[in-house]
Amino acid sequence: MPDEENAMSGYGMSVNDTTIWWQVYPLGFTGAPIRPSNEGERALTPRLDAIIPWLDYLIDMGANGLLLGPVFASETHGYDTVDYYRIDSRLGDDAAFDRLIDACRSRGIRVMLDGVFNHVGRSFPAFRDALAGHGHESMFHITRNAGGGVDYRRFEGHPELPELNHDSEEVVRLVTDVMLHWLRRGASAWRLDAAYAVSPAFWTRVLPAVRREFPDVWIMGEVIHGDYPAIVRQSGMDSLTQYELWKAIWSSLESANFYELDWSLKRHNEFLESFAPQTFVGNHDVTRIASRVGDAGASLAMTVLFTVGGVPSIYYGDEQAFRGVKEDRMGGDDAVRPAFPASPDDLPGTGEWMYRLIQGLIGIRRRNPWLTHAMTTPVTVDNRRYAYDAVGHGGERLHVELSLDPAPHAVVSGSDGTVLMRVQHGD
């Protein structure tokens, strides 16, 4: 895309600034058994190949990054790792991973991997050794009492998720080596799972070594709340998940209170002064946007996502207005982590309107790459109507109007008042 490359250089942009990610949860997307009940369900099956037929769909939508959920060997859902150096057999092997990387590279698609470095699964070999007193005890928070009992620190109280000890040099070496290993195999970015639970100081002992070999790597941490700019500054990460904005988008639509969105966008401006947050309206951990606010509300949510500053991602299925409600129970994530059909031709077609809408919104963003760092200036704020300008550092401007009446709709206009897109869909 030579025109886009020229625009990027004119605004001092890097490829990290203009990557739009399509997030896929591989175990769910490919129909792998999430909680295997026997070894047969763990048989080597190259399910990663099932993602390849969807790469042109990703490109056609306007995205250019593939954000993969966990792909490493794990006990169940991918977040209970047992081997950071091995592709989960339910997804394939190194050869399957290489085929996916090659297919992405040939299309100019960057790949982000999910690094679950706060905790491991109970079958993680070093943890089993540590429990038995056979070494690696410094890697975990293990306590032994006088009666011979053994306990360990668990992530958010889950006994199946032993926490790593991030003060341990052995853990520093492990995480550094794992990140480098997969970057050498073709990944170009990392999502740091549960980064909110890891001291930012840990990353200052890992990331410099990673960046020495891969200076262009993009590191994004999962952080739900806290002082976002301070965490970025203290850790050396590039970006964080913008959960504050995610919540404000759906909540303002659900409760007809655009004052909440306006307040959050003022906070968002403050974050943009020091980094470009990773923005989203859906991911593998939350109820789908269309289930929250309906089709019409979801179309407005997407409008906000692509017309404010940040590095946006789209969670697979949201571009088809999929429904799915997350529940707080065992298996409660399954509804938002579904299997996809074999190819885009097998989609039901009922969500094509959302796909086309997102195509148009991404098109606007591609023509205005300054939007990554744009500030938002409110023009009109009311419970049911909100208008704002997205303003670039060079004075560039887009005008966005959101309204819930008479039915939810939006209008995106250029600086000269030309209407670039009208957004409306009834439930």
N, C-alpha and C positions, 0 to 999 in steps of 0.2 A: 504494500500500500504506500507508494511513494508520496502521495499528497499528504497522507497522515504523518509520514516520517518528517516531511518538511515542516508541517505544523508543529510537531513535537519539538524539533530542534529550535524553532522560533520561540517557543515558550520555555525553553530550557527543560523540556520533559525527558524522562527516561521511559523505557519500556515498562518499568514497574508502575509508573504513574498512570499509564493508559491500558493496563491489562484489566479486562473485565472477565471475571471468573464464573464458570459454571461448576457448581459444587455437586459432587456425586458421592453417595455413600455406597462403596462398591459391593459389600456383602449383600445389602438389600437390593440394589440396582440389578445385580446379576442373578438374584434368586438363590443365593447360597443359603444353606441351613445356618441360622443364626446361633442356635443352641443345639449343637450336634449331640445326638443321643447314642451314637455308636461310631466306631472307626470308619465304617463305610461312608458315613456322611462327611468324613474328613479326607476321603480319597482325593488324590491329586486330580484337579479338574481345572482346566485353563479358562476360568470364567472371565478373567480380565479381557479376553478377546471379545467378549460381548459388548464392551464399551466402544470398540473401534468403529462399528457401523454408525455410531452416534456422533462422531467427531465432525463430520460435514454439517450435521444439524447444529452443532455448537457454533461452527463458523458462520453458517447461514443466519443464525440468530444475531450475530454480531460480536459474540464473545471471542476471546483468544487465549483463555487460560482454563485449565482443567484442575479444579481443586478436589483432590481425592481424599476421601475418608480413609481410615486405617486399612493398610494392605499387608501388614506384617503378621506373622504367625501369632495367633491368640487363642484363648480358650473358648470365647463365645462371640461377643459383639465387636471385637476389634480393639477395644480399649482396655483389654486385659492381656497385654503382650506377653508372649513366652519366648520370642526370638526376634530381635530387631533386624537381624541380617537375613531373614528368610521370609519370602512371600508366603502368605497363608495358603496352605494346600487347597483350601476351598476356592481360592482365586487363581491358583496356578503356581508358577515357579519363576525363576529368574528369566527364563526364555519368554514367558508370557508377559512379564513386566517389560522386557526389552522390546517386544513387538509393539506394545502400547506406546512406549516412549518414541520408538521410530515413527509410528503412525502420527503421533502428535508433532514430532519435529518436522516431518515432511509437510505439515500444514501450518507451521509457524505457531503452534499451540504450546504455551508454557505449562509445566506440570508442577503443582504444589502437593507435597506429601504431608500427612498428618503425623506429627511426632508426639507420641504419648509418653512424655518423659517425666511426668510427675509420679507415676505409679506403674506397677506391672501386674501380671496375673500371678496367682499363687503357685503355678507350675513353672514360673521363671526359674531356670536352673540355679542361678546365684542366690535367689531367695531360699530355695530348698536347702542349699548348702548352708546358708546362714542360720536357718532355723535349727539345723542339725549340729551346728557348731563346727562345720567343716570349711570355714573360710567365707570371705565376702561379707562378714558381719558389719563392716563399716559402711556398706552400701545401703543399709536399712536402719530403721529405728527399732531395734530389738531389745527387749528387757527380759531378764531372767530373775526369778525369785529363789529364795533359799530352798524351797521345796522342789525345785526342778522345773517349775512351770515357765512357759515361754509366751511372750506376747509381742505384738508389733503394732506400729502405727498404720492405720487404715485410712484410705482416701474417703473422706466424708462418711466414715463409719462403716464402709463396705468391707467385710472380711476378705472378699475375693480380690481386693485391690490394695496390696501392700504398697505403702509409700516409699519412694527412694529417699535416701538421705542426701540432700543437695549440698551438704557441707563436705561430702566425701570426695576426695581426689579421684577415686576409682569411678565414681558416677560422672564426674566432669570428663574424664578420659573416654568413658563409654559413650556419652551423648555426643561429644565432639566427633568421635570416630564414626558413629552411626550417621550423623548428618553429612559428613564428608563422603562416606561410602555411597550413599544414594544420590548425592549431587554428582559424583563421578559417574554414576550410571545413567544420568540424564535428567534428573529432577532439577528445577531451577528456583524453587521456593519451598518454605516450610511453614506450616501452621503448628504452633506450639499449644497443644491441648492443655487445658487447665492451668494456663500460665498464671492465673490469678492466685493459685495455691503455691507457687514457687517464688522464692525471694528473687527480686530483680538482680541481686548481686551474683546469683548463680550464673546468669547469662553473660555477665561480664567476664567470666572465666571460660566460657564456651565459644561465644560468637566471634571474638577477634580472630581466633584460629581458623574458624570456618570462613570468615571474610578474607583472610589472607590468601586463601586458595581460590575462593569464589567471590570476588568483590561485588558482583552484581546480584548476588542472592537476595531474595526478599523474604524477610522474617516477620511473620504476623502472629501475635499472641492472642489466645482466647482469654479475654478479661471481661468480666461482667460488670463490675463496679469498681470505684476507686478513683484516684487521681491519675487519669489517663496520661496526660503529658509527662508527669513525673515518672510513671512506670516506663514509658518509652525512653525517656532520657536516662534513667538509672540502669535500664537493662541493656540498651543498645539494640533493641528490636526496631523494626521500621514502622510497624503499625499494630493496632489492636482492634478487636471486634467492637463495633460501636453499638453496644446493647442499649444505651440510653436513647439513641435515636430510633432504634428498632421498636422499642416499647412505645415511644411517643407517637410514631407513625400509626400503628394499629390502634392504640388507645384513643388518640384524638378522633379517629374515624369512628370507632365503636361507640364512644360516648358523646360524639358531636361537640368536641371541645378543642378547636384549633389553637386555643391559647396554650395548650400543653405542647403542641408541635412547635409553636413559635418560641416558647421558652427553651425547648431542647435544641432548636437550631441556633439560638444565641450561644448556648454551651458548645455546640458543634463548631461554630466560628472560632471559639477560643482554642479548641483542639487543633483546628486547621492552621493556626499560627505556628505550630511546631511540627506537625506531622499530618499525613493524610490517612484518616481512619478507614478501616475496612467496613463498608456499609452493606446492609442486607435487610430484607423483609422476611426472610425465612432461612432456616438451616435444619440440620438433622436433629436438633434438640428442642424444637419449638413447634407449636401448633401452626399449621399452614395458614398463610395470610388469607386465602379465600374462605377458609373455615371460620376465621376470626371476623371478617368484615364483609363477606360476600363478594361476588364477582365485581360489582361496581366499585366497592371500596378497595378491592385489590388493584383495580386499574389506577386509582388515585395513588395508592401506596407505591406502585411502580413508577408513577410520574415523579413523585418526590425522590425516590431512590436515584433516578437517573438525571435529576436536575439540580442536585446539591453536591457540594464537595465530597471527596472521598474516593475510595477504590471499591466499586460495587461488585457483589457476587449475587448470582441467581441460584437458588437451590433446585435441583432437578425435580421437575414436576410443577413447580410454581409457574414456569413459563407456559404451562398448559392449564393453569387454574385448578390443579389437583386439590382435592380436599384431604384432610388428615388431622386428627386431634391427638395430641400427646397426652398420655395419662400417667399418673404417678403410681405405677405398679410394675411388677415384673412383666416384661414384654410391652410396656406402655409406649415404647418408641416405635414399635413395628408399623403402626399406621402411617407414620411420617417417613418411613424408610422402605417404600414398596419396591417390588420388582418392576422393571420396565420391559416392554415388549422387545422382540428381536431387532426391530428397526423402526425408524420414524414412520414408515409406511403403515405400521401396525397400530399407531395411535388411533383412538376413537374419533378424533376430529372435533370433538365438542369444545376443546380448549384452543383451537387454532387462532381464535380471535385474540387471545392473550399473547400467543407467540408473535403474531403480526404487530400487536401493540408494542411489545418489547423491542422488536426489530426497529420500529420507527423511533422509539426513545433512544436506543443505542445509536442509531444513525445520527440523531441530533448531537449526542455526546461525542461521537467520532468527528463530527464537523466542528466541534467546539472543545478541543482537548483541554483547554484552560479550566473546564469545569471541575477537574480533579481537585484543584486548590481554590475553587470559587467560594467566596463568602456569601451569606444570605442576608438580604436586607428586607425586612417586612414592609409591605405597602398598605395592606388592609388586613386587620385581624378581627375576627368575630367568631362566635361559637361555630357557625355553620359555613363560614366563608373565610378563605385565607388567600392572600396574594403576596407574592414575594419576588424580588429580583435576585438572580444569581449573578454575582459581579466578579469578574476576573481582575487580576492584579494589574492588567494593562488597560482597565476600563471597559472590557468586554461585558456584555449584559444580555441576559435572557429574562423574560418576564413570565411568571407562572401564576395562574389563577386556579384555585381549587374551590369547589362549591358543592354542598350537599343538596341544594335545592335547584329546581324542583326534583331532580334526580342527581346523584353524584356525577360530576363531570369536571373536566379540567381543560385549560387552554394554555399552550406554550407558545410564546411569541418572541420574535427576534427584537433586537435593539431598535429597529425602525418600525416596530409594530406589526410586522408581517407575521401572520399566524403560521407557525411551523407544524403544529399538531393539535387536533382536537381529540380529547379522550373522554369516552363515555361508553358504558355498558350497563344494561339493566340485568338484575338478577333473574 
